């Protein structure tokens, strides 16, 4: 009876204590992870719109409708609300989310940036949970050597997830340290600045978040065989691909992950593959139904420098160099740029030193993968993750509308962030291998006679060997083990601190277009687009500046940057046209005329260049040339009000009053607020006595 009473008193007390410990241990890492992610990007909260944010915000008419535009959003392409092009990619979820935000708070860049940072912090917490789930269940059959060696064996069944999570925090300290290292590498990696600091790149965060949730649901389904987890896997995967099409790579990575980390449950694996396949099929059918098939996107050199590679002897090594660039940016993310257009990453041949270095590195990875393929090595999984998630945007299999972009590494960087701590763990074990011995070369787990330290030959106290010496006195092994852990934590801490500093320093570059393009011309000096973008900013400033000296200063800077852009890539009509505009505004009209002529030579149907060239001819009283220019404009665009007004002015000066009257009237019909045309019309009527 007494025993029973004691049991009744003790059990509730122990249960209460365990619950308290679980709660504390469960949430502390998550809180630290979220706060760290938030603080790292807190200096983006006051940023403005920058780069291509307009595509999904204030210049997207569907987004500007707020919640009223959601139905149309799901019926059109990603950029339809911006450029009316219904043949681009299909990403309705991110556009719908922006519409909801605009409907609630209006066009508020601060709100958009805040939500980006909050979503990033939450995604990092989800990544942490996924890693706990991934690496915790070693008895399930798939955990690799690194974690098999450092994980404690517990009596907890793989099915008892909540118990395991509490024990993983309390008892499995080494495993938790490695997992947290992976998460903090991901949080602080500078390659993510474009994704978090750029509003438009939120699709990357959402795609990652839903993909991780889908993977976690698949792991849960594998462990518990719950149909609800299976359905959630499909739902989250569908949301990932509706956010960005690169999420489709998880139709490969989820089965691969299950094979590596959950063993040979082939029936469950087939079910998972089937479910993911159904989602992919539905997405592709929906995409085909929504997007126009008649209009295709022509691949241009201005977007992808690989277009310049006219032969396989240049194309293949150039692609290898791009892949090598992606790999190197994970290890050494400096310098960072928003743009890598032509010719920042030039085409290369087989004999180029850069090609040889990249080819050697990639070949080494390939051979490593082949050697460890059957062993399901954890580092091989990281390589597979990197290659699979990068494949749609790598330009390896097909060309896309960008040579290279840092945002493309957001998903693939998971492979790096998992792999680097595993690599360091292996290095630690090699360097501190003597930690397994007692200093004499003998295994500290066994006494001199080879018996287990838990018992000597006679079965006496486990703490003593045959001679009765206390094993507690031999602390060499423990000290070396602690040194190994300190080594691991120190290396990771240094990397995380460096990454954090780089990220915090990079964030201000994304404040607005001026700061972004200023950093761009510095970090990508060979990109024609960075110089053109920087020039655009000063041209716009010059157009609105009232101070003549400042105005000229801005325009001169713009001219110099346009020249640099043209020197890199000459055949760019927009750059020549804008160069002409700048020359005209500082009264260098001969240079402006030459720039407009070059624009027209490259693009004969450039209406604005023709119109502006006609104005210069008109000012020089070369009316025949001016008339020819204006007539070409109205033939190209019958609704070009300015050209009709200019044509009327030419005819007015030539004494062709009736034609001038007709064209003035047409101009005012199209542009009723054009004061110059209205004044010219009044003069003409006075001359006609009307």
N, C-alpha and C positions, 0 to 999 in steps of 0.2 A: 504493500500500500504506500509505504514511504517513497519507494522508487517511483511509483506512479505519480505521486504528488510532485516529486522533484521534476519529473518529465514535464508535467503540466506548467510548472513555473518557468522552466528554462526555455522551452521551445518558443513561446511568444517573444521572449526577450531577444533571442538570437535572430528570429525572423525580422524583428523590428530593426535591429542593428544592420542586418544585411540590406534591407530595403533602403535605409538611409545612405549606406555606402554606395550602393548601386546608383542612386539618383545623383549623388555628388560626382562620382567618377564618370558617369555617362555624359553629363552635360558640360563639364569644365573644358574638355578639349574643343567641343563644338563652339563654345562661347569665344575661346581664344582664337580659333580659326576664323570665325566670322569677324571679330573685331580687328584682327590683323589685316584681313582682306580689305575691310572698310578703311582702315587708317592708311594703308598703302596707296589707295586711290582717292583719299579724301581731298587732295589738292586738285581734283578734276571737277568738284561740285559747282564751282563758279564759272566753269567754261561756257563758251558760247557755241553756236553752231559752227562746224568746221568741215572742210573738205566736201564730202558727198552726203552730209546729213540731210540736205534739202530733199534728196530723193525720197525719203520716207517721212518728211516732216512738212515744213511750211510750203513747199512747192509741189506737194502731192495733193491733187484736188480731192481724191478719195479719202485721204487721211483728214483733210480739212472739213469733211462732212461729219466727222466724229462717228458716233455709233450708227448714224444713219447711212454711212457708206460701207458698213461691214458686208452686207449682202453682195454688193458689187465687187468688193475686194476679193471674195472667194470665187468670183466669176471671171477674174482677169489676172494678167501676169503681175509679177513683182513690181515692175516699173511703169505699169500702165497709167497710174494716176499722176505720174511725173512727165512721161514723154509720149503717151498714147501708143506705145509699142506693146502689142499683145503677143509677141513671139519670144520674149525673153524667158527667164526662169519663173517657176511657180512657187512662191513663198507667202501664202496668204496669212499665216498665223502672226508673223512679225508685223505686217502692215495693219492687221486688225488690232493688234495690241497698241500700236501707235495711234490709231484712230480713237480708241477708247481713252487714251491719255489726253489727246488733244480735245476730245469732247468734254473732259472733266476739268483740265487746267489750262487749256489753250496751248499756244505755241510757247512753251516754257523750256528752254534748253537746260536750265538748272534742274527742273523736275526730271527731265529725261536722263540727265547724267546721274542724278541721285538713284533713280531706279536701276540704271546700269550697274552701279556699284553695289546696291543691295542684292541684285540678282547674282552678281559675281560672288559675293560673300556666301549666299545661300548655296550656290553651285559648288563652292569649295567644301562646304559642310557635307553636301551629298556625295562628293568625291571621297571624303573621309569615311563616311558610312559604307560606301561601296567597297573600299579597300578593307575595312574591318570584316565585312561579309566575305570578301574574296579570299583573304588570307587566313581567316580564323578557323575554318573547318578543315583542318589538315587531315583528320581521320576520314573525311569524305573521299579521299583517294587521289586528289590532284595536286596537293601542295608540294612545291619543289624543295630541294635540299636546304636552301637558305633558311626557310621557315621551319622545316622539319627539324633542323638542328637546334634552332633557338627557341622553339615553342615548347612549352611545358605540356606534358600529357595530363589531361584532366579526365574526370569521370563523367563530364558533361557530354551528353549525346549531341551529335550534329543537329538534331531536330530541336534541341532546347536552345534557341537562339538568344533569348533574353539572358539566361544564365551565363551563356558563353561570353556575351558582351561585357557583363560585369566582371567576369574572371579575366577577360583579356585586358581590362584596364588595371586590375589589381595585381594579377600574378604574372602575366605575360609581358613584362616590361620591355624586354629587348624587341619583341615583335612590334609593340606599340610605338617605340622610338623610331623604328624603321618606317612604319606607316605614316607617322607624323612628319618624318623627313620628306617623304614623297609629297604629302599635302603642302608643306611649306615651300618646297621647291616650285610647286605649281602656282601657289598664291603669288609668289614674289617674282616669278620669271619675267624679265623685261619684254620678252617677245609678245606678251599678252597686252601690252599697253594700247596697241591699236584697237583691240577688241573692246576693252573696257572704257577707254577715253573717247572713242568714236561712237556716237549714238547709232549710226547706221549699222555698225558691226554687232549690235545686240543679237542679231540672228545667230551669231556664233555661240553666244552665251546660252541662249535658249535651246539651241540644238544640242549643245553639250549637256545641259541640265536634263533634258528629256531622254537623251541617249543613256545617260548614267542611270536614270530612274528605270528605264527599260531593262538595262543590264542587271540592275539590282533585283528587279521583279523576276527576271529569268533565273537568277541564282536562288531566289526564295522558292520559286516553283520547283526547281531541281531538288531542293532540300526537303520540301514539305508536300510536293505534289498537289498543291492547292489550285483549283481552277481559277480562283480570283486573282492569284499572282500571274497566271498565264494570260488572263485577259488584260491585266494592267500592263504586262510586258508589251502586248500588241498595241494598246492605246497610247502608251508613252512613245513607242517607236513611231507610230503614225504621226504624233505631234512633232517628233524630231524632224521627220522628212518634210512635214508641212512648214516647218520653220526654215530649214535649209536642206537642199537635196544631198549635201555631203553626209547627212545623218544616215543615208542608205547604206553606208559602209558598215554600220552596226549589224546589218543582216548577216555579215560575215564574222564580225568580231564577237558577237554574242555566242554563237556556236563554238568559235575558237576558244573563247574564254572558258566555256563550260568543259571543253575537252581538256584544257590545261589544268583547271582547278577543281573539277568535280568528278573526274574519272569516267568510267565506261558505262554510263546509263544510256545506252543507245536508243532505247524506245523513247525516253523523255527527250533526248536530243533531237530525234526525228520530229517529234511534236513541236519543239521550239522552232526548228527550221521551217516547218510547214506554216506555223503561225506568222513568222516573219515574212515568209514568201507571199502569203495572202496580202499582208499590208503593202508590200512592194508592188504587187500587181494592182491593187486598188489605187495606189498613188499614181502609178504610171498611166492607168486608164483615165483617172481624173485629170491628170496633167495634159494628156493628149486631147481630151474633150475641151479643155479650157483654152489652151494656147492655139494661136493661129499657125497653120502649117504652110501657108502661102508665102510667108515672109521669113527669110533666114538672116542670120547675123553674119556678115562677111568678116572674116578674120583679117585684121589690119596690123601693119607693122607698128603703128603708134601704140597699140595695146600689147602686142606680144612680139618681142624681138626675135623669136624663133621663126617668124615668117620670113626673115632674111636668109635663113638657112635653106639653100636651094638644092642641096644634095644630102644623101644619107651620111656621107663622110664628115659633114658639118653638123647635121641635125642630131645624130646619135651622141657624139661627144658633148654637144651643147646641152642636151638633156641630162647627161650624166653630171655635168657641172652644176646644173640647176639643182639636182638632187643633192649633190655635195654641199651646195650653198645652204639648203634647208637643214642639213645635218649640222653644219658648222655653226649656224645661227642658234641652235639649241645649246651648244657648248660655249660659244662666245658671241652673245647677242649684241654686237657693237660693230659699226654704228647702226642706228635704227633710222628708218625712213618710211614715210607713208607711200612712197612710190619707187618702183624699180623698172620703169619703162625704158624703152630704147634710149641709150645704149649703155645703161648702167651695168647690166650683165651681158657682155657681148657674146656673140657666137664664137665658138672655138673649134679647132680641128684636133685630130688625134695626137699630133706632135706637140701641142701646147703643154707647158709644164703644169698649168692648173688642171688640165684634163687628166694628165697622168696621175697627179696626186689624188684627185677625186675618184678616178677609176680604181686606184689601188685600195683606197679606203672602202669603197662600196664592194669591191671584190672580196675583201677580208670579211666584211659583214656577211656576204653571201656564203662564203666557205664555212664560216662559223655556224651559220644557220643550218647548212647541210650536215655538218658534223654532229650537232646537237638535236637534230630534228626528231629522232626517235626517242630521245631522252626527255622531251618536253621541258627543256631548260627554261628557267624563268626569264633570262635575258633574251632568249629567242622569242618568247612571247612579246617582249617589249619591242623588238625589231619588227615583228609581224604587225603589231598595233600601229607603229609609226608608218610603215609602208602602206597598209590597207587604208588607213584613214586619210593619208596624204594622196592616195592614188587618183581620186577624181580631179584634183587641182594641181597635180604635179607636172602636167604637160607630157608625161611619159607615153600615154596611150592615145591621147588626142589633145589638140591645142585648145586652150581656153582664152578668154579675153584678158589675160594678164600673164606676164612672164613669171612674176614672183610676187608674193605678198606675205607680210608677216602674219596677217590674220589667218592665213591658210595653215599655220602651225598650231593653232589653238587646240584642236583635237589631237593631232599627232604628238604634241608635246607631252601628253599623258604617258606615252611609251618612254620618253626620256625621263620624266619625273619618277616613274616607277623603277626604271632601270638603273639610274645613277646610284641611289642608295643600295641597291642589291650589289652593284659592282663594288662599292665601297665596303660593304659587308664582307665580300670575298677577299678584298685587299686586306681588311682587318684580320681576317682569319689566317691569311698567309703570313702577314707581318708578325702577328702575335701567336704563331703556331706553338711556340714553346709554352704557351699557357696551359697546354695539355699535360706538361710534364712537371715534375717537382724540382727541377734544377739538376737532377742527376741523369735525366734522360728516361726515367721510368714514369709510367702513366700514374698520375696522382689519384686516379680512380681505383688503382689496385696497389696492394702492398708488394713488398719485394718478392713474395712467392707467387704473385699473379692472382692472389685472392681478391675478391671484391672488398673495397674498403668498408662496406656496410657490415661485414663480418670477417673475423680472422679465422684461422683454421679450427680453433676450438669453439668458435661461436661466442666468444666473449664480447664485451662491450664494443659496439660498432665504432666508437670514437677512438679505439686504440688498435695498434697493430700487434704483431707477435711479440715484440719487445716491450710492449706496454706503453709505447710513446704516444702521446696525444696528437692526433692528426690535426687538431685545431692550430697547433703551433706551426704547421707547414702552410703558410698563407701565400706562398709564391704564386700558385696557380690562380688564386682569387685576385691577387694584386695585378697580375698580368691581364686577367680578364677585364678588370676595371680599367686598366690602361687602354685596352682595346676599345672599350665603350667610350672612354674619354676621347680617344683618337677619332672615332666615328662621329661623335657629337660635335667635336671641334671643327672637323672638316665641313660637315653639313652647315654648321652655324656660320662659318666664314662665307660659304657660298651663298647662303640665304641673306646674309648682311650685304654682300656685294650686289646681289640681285635686287634687294630692296632699295639700295641707294641708286642703282641704275634706273629702276622703275620710277621712283619718286622724282628723279631728275629729268626723266623723259616726259612725264605727264604734262608739264607746262607747255611743251611744244604743241600740244593738241588744243590749246586754249581757243585759238581762232585761226582763220586762214593765213593771216600775216605771219604769226609765229610758226605755224606748221610749214609753210612754204619756205620761210627763212631757214628753218632746220633742214628742210628738204634739199635746198641747193648746196648746203654744207655737207650733208651726209650722203647725198646721191648726186654728186656734181656732174656725172655723165648722163643723167636722165634728161631728155629734152623736155619732159612734162614738168619736172620740178622747176626749171627755169621759166617755162611758160606760165605756170601757175603763180610764181612769185611776181612775174611781170604783170600779170592780170591784176594783182592786188594794188600795185602802184599806179597802174593805168586808171583803175576805178577811183583811187584816192585823188589822182590828178584831175579827173573829170569833174569832181565836186568841190575841189579846193578853190577858194576865192582869192587867196593870196597869190599874186603872180609868181613870186620867187619860189614859194613852196610848190606851187603847181608845176613849174618848170622842173624843179628838182625831182619831184615824183616821176614825171614823165621821162626824164633822162634816165633814171634808174630802170624804168620799164623798158625803154628802148634797148639798153645794154643787155637786159635779161632776155628780151626777145631775140636779140642777135645771138646770144649764147645758145638759146634753144634751137634756132635755125642752123647754127653751125653743127649741131649734133644731128639734126634731122631736117634737111632742107625742104622736103616736099610736104609742108604743112600749111595749107591755105589760111587757117585761122591765125597762125602766128604772123604771117606776112600781112594779113589784113589789119590786125591790131597794131603792128609796127607802123603801118601807114597812118592809122588813126592818131597814134602818138606823135608822129612827125608833123602831121597837119596841125595838131593842137599847139605845137611850139613853133609854128609858122615856117617849118622846113618843107615847103610844098613840093619841091622837086623830088626830094627823097620820098615824100608821101606818094607822089605819082608813080614812082618806080616800084614802090612796095605794092600799090594797088594793081599795077600791071602784072607783077609777078603772081599775085593772088589769082588774077583772071587767067593767066597762063596755066596755072595748076588746076583751076576750077572755073571753067568758062561760064558756068551758070551762077557764079557768086554775085547775087543781086546787089548787096550792099557795097561791094568793091566797085562794081560798075557804076552805081549811083554816085559814090564818092569821087571816082575818077572823073565822071561827068561834071561834077561841081568844080573840080580844079580846072578843067578845060573851060568851063563857063567863066570862072574868075579871070582867066587869061584871054577872055573874049574869043576863044576858039569854038565858036558856036556849032560848027558842023560836027566836030569831034564830040562835043558835049551832047548834041542831039542824038547821035548814033548810040552813045552810052545809055541815055535815058530811054530811048525806044527799045533797046534790048531788055532793059529792066521790066518795062510794062508788058513786053511780050512773054517774059518768063513768069511774071506775077501781075496779072491784071488788077490786083487789089493793092498794089504798092502806091499808096497815096502820095508819098514824098516824091517819087519819080514823076508822077503826073504833074505835080506842082512845078518841078524843075523843068520838065518838058515845056510847060506853059510859059515859063520865064524865058526860055530860049526863043520860042516862037514870038513872044512879046517883043524881044529885042530885035528879031528879024522882021518885024512888022506884020507877022501873020496873026492878026488880032483875033479873028474868028476861031482859029485853031487854039490860040492861047486861052481864049474865053472858055472854050469847051474843056480844055484840060485843067484849067483852074477850078471849074465847077466840079469836075470829076474828083479832083484832089480833095476838095472840101466835103464832098459826099463821103469820102473814105476817112478823112481826117478833119472833122469840123472845127477843131480847136487850133488849126495851123495858122498862126498870126501872120507869118510872112506871106503865105498864099492869099490870105484875106486882104492884106494891104496891097499886094500886086493886083488883085482883082479890082479893088477900088480905083487904082490908078488907070487900069485898062478901061474901066467903064467911063472914067472921066475923059480919057482920050477919045472914046467912041461917042461921048455925049449922051450916055445912058444913065 
